[in-house]
Amino acid sequence: MNKLKYLLLLLALTFPYEKWSSIFLILFFIIQITTFYKNKGFKNISNNDFNFPIVLLFLTTLIFMKLRIPLGNWDRDLSLLLVPISFYGVKITEKDIILILKYYIYLLALLISYALINEYILQYIYKDYLNLWKLNEHYHNNSLLYFIHSISERLDFHHIYLSYFLFFGFISGHQLIQTESLKSKFERILISFLIISFLIFTILSLSRMAIFCFLLYFLFIMLRHFLKQNKRPKLLFVLIILSSVFAFCQLKPFAKKMNNLDKDPRILLFQQAFSVSKEKLFFGYGSKRGGEVFLKKQKLDGAKNIYNNPHNQYLDYLLKGGIFMALSFLIIIYLLLVQYVKNKNKLGLIFIVFFLIQCFTEALLERYRGILFFAIFTTIFYQTKKKKNSI
């Protein structure tokens, strides 16, 4: 039964089309609640079963941001409630974690494979399927880079989110291999191949923050190996680092993007979001009104491209929920970190740290994919007590 449940949960996270994704999540929720009732019964629920920080995130989001809009606009945030409720009274074992991470990696690989094949067929059949503006202006007629970037948008999967999904898929695979959690030699080879593919795909997607996170993670691994009994890192990951550096040197579009950081539209978005936030500093504008005020500010400043959020999770909370919402988010993150440290949950700590880094350049909790991603893995790691040498 666990295999089916976790497969449904991760299909909800990785399935290409968002509407189908929500169906998988509801099925998982029904199975989990039914199983919980059979095994424990609702009469025996204790206070410890309701000890989930992200339920607090759901509540504070409603109080500070969503109570000012119709009920129908709360749907995406319900994942912050449904996912932890599904795990009430459930203790996740080391075996469960290994199964979840393997499913996640395999489903990501299937997602990428399907997306590539789908894009290739449609571009081959329909000549007008190309977005010529992006191909010519944004990618300088580099068909490969355009191809890699465009596939995620066709599948209701923003490329920034996909890049971070792949980054965490890489980390998950590396931890499984490093901790020798995979007993089958075939699985070790397969997952090694898949995570290297995730790395290459991310490099070609030119997602700067995801690539930065890869480099930061590699430095962490190198430092950890050298400090721990002077052991050298495995040859596989030395080769990955060297190939990555070589790839960066060869990718002119990436170098150009890095050189133009000061002209990145996100910098202006950050300034505009902070500027309008000052007028409603404590409680913000609310979810809907905040977006409208932010759009108006961009139009007044004569922006060529208009965005409905500042592409920064901290500023997005400040704009729409004020200081109280931003502080609530940071307190909830602190509670998660305390639990992960207490349970010696290394992978949970890595997940949350890199999630926070990504939040500087993207409002990851603004879209359904980001909310569900955050809800699933923070809950799973929160419910897992780790051993010293476990993943």
Secondary structure, DSSP 8 states (H G I E B T S, - for coil): -HHHHHHHHHHHHH-SSHHHHHHHHHHHHHHHHHHHHHHT-GGG--GGGG--HHHHHHHHHIIIIITTS-GGGGGGGGHHHHHHHHTTT--B-HHHHHHHHHHHHHHHHHHHHHHHHHHHHHHHH-GGGS-HHIIIIISTT-HHHHHHHHHHHHTT--HHHHHHHHHHHHHHHHHHHHTT----HHHHHHHHHHHHHHHHHHHHHT-HHHHHHHHHHHHHHHHHHHHTTT----HHHHHHHHHHHHHHHH-HHHHHHHHTGGG-HHHHHHHHHHHHHGGGTTT-S-HHHHHHHHHHHHHHTT-SS--SS-S-HHHHHHHHHHHHHHHHHHHHHHHHHHHHHHTT-HHHHHHHHHHHHHTTTS-TTSSHHHHHHHHHHHHHHHTB---TT--
